Amino acid sequence: MFLHKTNFLMRAIYPNFVWRKSFNEKKIYLTFDDGPIPEVTDFVLESLEKYNAYATFFCIGDNISKNPTIFQRILNNGHSVGNHTFNHLRGWATNDAIYLENISKCQTEIQKNGHHTKLFRPPYGRIKRKQANSLLTDYEIVMWDVLSGDFSQDLSPETVLHKTIKYTEAGSIVLFHDSIKANTNMSYSLPRFLEHFSSQGFQFSKL
């Protein structure tokens, strides 16, 4: 079970995390977790290009290592990237030292591919307060305002699209996944989401 829209309580408990941006501009901040993945990330990049849309990709270090050409394509297309750990670790279930080292390993992989980032998103949105405090000196911890639910096998593509459109507003940070698991729902909903908000005069910006 998950919330499509992040509530006030979550933002209040973790005020130092980035949940959404300013409501004053008609901008939406699309983010994609878990790539880069062959074909899936390529589809996302092609969809974004059609709408002159920019996004932020929170990449798994191991996937960068396996797919450096796709990672470079993300950067070449003008998007931003963030750290999503090297092995998609769940912070609540991982020793602090191991967790922080895994993030550092991902950062090394990003830098090895000619880039640097201060953006970090914890896999599953799960991170201990002590882990977060250790990271906040060097990173912005980016969460989300709207969770598409594209990863859920219990949701139809149509439901993913409907819910994501329903809860998105100016300044929303919206989370999709460029993963194999999410591909069916994401590949249906993303182009239609882009079309819907583009027709209303929204811009899609990177973090």
C-alpha positions as CSV (number, residue, x, y, z in Angstrom):
1,M,0.0,0.0,0.0
2,F,1.3,3.5,-0.8
3,L,0.2,7.1,-1.1
4,H,0.0,8.6,-4.6
5,K,0.2,12.1,-3.0
6,T,2.7,12.8,-0.2
7,N,0.9,14.2,2.8
8,F,1.7,17.1,5.1
9,L,2.8,14.8,7.9
10,M,5.6,13.3,5.9
11,R,6.9,16.7,4.8
12,A,6.7,17.9,8.4
13,I,8.6,14.9,9.8
14,Y,11.4,15.4,7.3
15,P,11.5,19.1,6.6
16,N,15.1,19.0,5.3
17,F,14.2,16.8,2.4
18,V,13.0,18.2,-0.9
19,W,9.4,17.1,-1.6
20,R,8.2,19.7,-4.2
21,K,9.2,23.0,-5.7
22,S,7.5,26.4,-6.0
23,F,3.8,26.6,-6.9
24,N,4.4,30.0,-8.6
25,E,5.4,28.6,-12.0
26,K,3.7,26.1,-14.3
27,K,6.5,23.6,-14.0
28,I,6.5,19.9,-13.2
29,Y,9.6,18.1,-12.1
30,L,9.7,14.6,-13.6
31,T,12.0,12.1,-12.0
32,F,12.9,8.5,-12.9
33,D,14.4,5.9,-10.5
34,D,16.4,2.7,-11.0
35,G,18.0,3.1,-14.5
36,P,19.7,3.3,-16.7
37,I,18.2,0.2,-18.4
38,P,18.4,-0.7,-22.1
39,E,15.3,0.0,-24.1
40,V,13.3,1.3,-21.1
41,T,15.5,4.4,-20.4
42,D,15.8,4.9,-24.2
43,F,12.0,5.0,-24.4
44,V,11.8,7.6,-21.6
45,L,14.4,9.7,-23.3
46,E,12.6,9.6,-26.7
47,S,9.3,10.4,-25.0
48,L,10.8,13.4,-23.2
49,E,12.4,14.7,-26.4
50,K,9.1,14.8,-28.2
51,Y,7.7,17.3,-25.7
52,N,10.9,19.2,-25.1
53,A,10.8,18.0,-21.6
54,Y,13.7,17.7,-19.1
55,A,13.8,15.4,-16.1
56,T,16.1,14.0,-13.4
57,F,17.2,10.4,-13.4
58,F,18.1,8.8,-10.0
59,C,20.5,6.1,-11.2
60,I,21.7,2.9,-9.6
61,G,25.5,2.7,-9.7
62,D,25.5,-0.9,-10.9
63,N,23.3,0.0,-13.8
64,I,25.5,2.9,-14.8
65,S,28.4,0.5,-14.8
66,K,26.6,-1.9,-17.0
67,N,25.1,0.7,-19.3
68,P,27.5,3.7,-19.5
69,T,26.4,4.6,-23.1
70,I,22.8,5.1,-21.9
71,F,23.9,7.1,-18.9
72,Q,25.9,9.3,-21.2
73,R,22.8,9.7,-23.4
74,I,20.9,11.0,-20.4
75,L,23.5,13.7,-19.9
76,N,23.9,14.5,-23.5
77,N,20.1,15.1,-23.8
78,G,20.4,17.8,-21.1
79,H,18.9,16.0,-18.2
80,S,20.2,15.9,-14.6
81,V,21.1,12.8,-12.7
82,G,21.1,11.8,-9.0
83,N,22.6,9.1,-6.8
84,H,20.3,6.1,-5.9
85,T,22.9,3.9,-4.2
86,F,25.0,1.3,-6.1
87,N,22.8,-1.7,-5.3
88,H,19.3,-0.2,-4.5
89,L,19.7,-0.7,-0.8
90,R,16.9,-0.2,1.7
91,G,18.2,2.2,4.3
92,W,16.0,1.0,7.1
93,A,17.4,-2.6,6.7
94,T,21.0,-1.7,6.1
95,N,23.9,-1.0,8.5
96,D,24.7,2.7,8.4
97,A,28.4,2.3,7.4
98,I,27.5,-0.2,4.6
99,Y,24.7,2.1,3.3
100,L,26.9,5.2,3.2
101,E,29.7,3.3,1.5
102,N,27.2,2.0,-1.1
103,I,26.2,5.6,-1.9
104,S,29.9,6.6,-2.1
105,K,30.4,3.7,-4.6
106,C,27.6,5.0,-6.8
107,Q,29.0,8.5,-6.6
108,T,32.4,7.2,-7.8
109,E,30.7,5.5,-10.7
110,I,28.9,8.7,-11.7
111,Q,32.1,10.7,-11.5
112,K,34.0,8.0,-13.5
113,N,31.5,8.8,-16.2
114,G,32.4,12.5,-16.2
115,H,29.7,13.9,-14.0
116,H,29.1,15.1,-10.4
117,T,25.8,15.3,-8.5
118,K,24.6,16.5,-5.2
119,L,21.2,14.9,-5.6
120,F,20.3,11.7,-3.7
121,R,17.1,9.7,-3.4
122,P,16.9,6.8,-1.0
123,P,15.5,3.6,-2.6
124,Y,12.0,2.9,-1.5
125,G,12.0,6.3,0.2
126,R,13.4,4.5,3.3
127,I,16.3,6.1,5.1
128,K,17.2,6.3,8.8
129,R,17.5,9.7,10.3
130,K,21.2,9.1,11.2
131,Q,21.9,8.1,7.6
132,A,20.2,11.2,6.4
133,N,22.0,13.5,8.8
134,S,25.3,12.1,7.5
135,L,24.3,12.8,3.9
136,L,22.8,16.3,4.2
137,T,26.2,18.0,4.4
138,D,27.0,16.9,0.9
139,Y,23.7,16.0,-0.8
140,E,20.1,17.3,-1.3
141,I,17.9,14.4,-0.3
142,V,15.1,14.5,-2.9
143,M,11.8,12.7,-2.3
144,W,8.6,13.3,-4.2
145,D,5.2,15.0,-4.2
146,V,3.5,12.5,-6.5
147,L,4.2,8.7,-6.7
148,S,2.9,7.3,-10.0
149,G,2.7,3.7,-8.7
150,D,4.0,2.5,-12.1
151,F,5.9,-0.3,-10.3
152,S,2.7,-1.8,-8.9
153,Q,1.4,-5.0,-10.5
154,D,-1.9,-4.3,-8.8
155,L,-2.6,-1.2,-10.8
156,S,-3.6,-1.0,-14.5
157,P,-1.8,1.4,-16.8
158,E,-5.0,3.5,-17.0
159,T,-5.2,3.8,-13.2
160,V,-1.5,4.9,-13.0
161,L,-2.2,7.6,-15.5
162,H,-5.4,8.8,-13.9
163,K,-3.9,8.9,-10.4
164,T,-0.8,10.7,-11.5
165,I,-2.6,13.3,-13.4
166,K,-5.1,13.8,-10.6
167,Y,-2.5,14.6,-8.0
168,T,0.0,16.5,-10.0
169,E,0.1,20.3,-9.7
170,A,2.5,23.2,-10.3
171,G,5.7,22.5,-8.5
172,S,5.1,18.7,-8.1
173,I,8.1,16.4,-8.1
174,V,6.7,13.3,-9.8
175,L,8.2,9.9,-9.6
176,F,8.2,7.3,-12.4
177,H,10.6,4.4,-12.8
178,D,12.8,3.5,-15.8
179,S,12.9,-0.2,-14.7
180,I,11.8,-3.4,-16.3
181,K,9.2,-4.0,-13.5
182,A,7.5,-0.7,-14.1
183,N,7.8,-0.6,-17.9
184,T,4.3,-1.7,-18.9
185,N,2.6,0.9,-16.7
186,M,5.2,3.6,-17.3
187,S,5.3,3.2,-21.1
188,Y,1.5,3.7,-21.3
189,S,1.2,6.5,-18.8
190,L,4.3,8.7,-19.4
191,P,3.5,9.8,-23.0
192,R,-0.1,10.5,-22.1
193,F,1.0,12.4,-19.0
194,L,3.4,14.5,-21.0
195,E,0.6,15.2,-23.6
196,H,-1.9,16.2,-20.9
197,F,0.2,18.7,-19.1
198,S,1.9,20.1,-22.2
199,S,-1.5,20.9,-23.6
200,Q,-2.2,22.9,-20.5
201,G,1.0,25.0,-20.9
202,F,3.2,23.3,-18.3
203,Q,6.9,23.0,-18.7
204,F,8.9,19.9,-17.6
205,S,12.1,20.9,-15.8
206,K,15.0,19.1,-14.2
207,L,16.1,19.5,-10.6
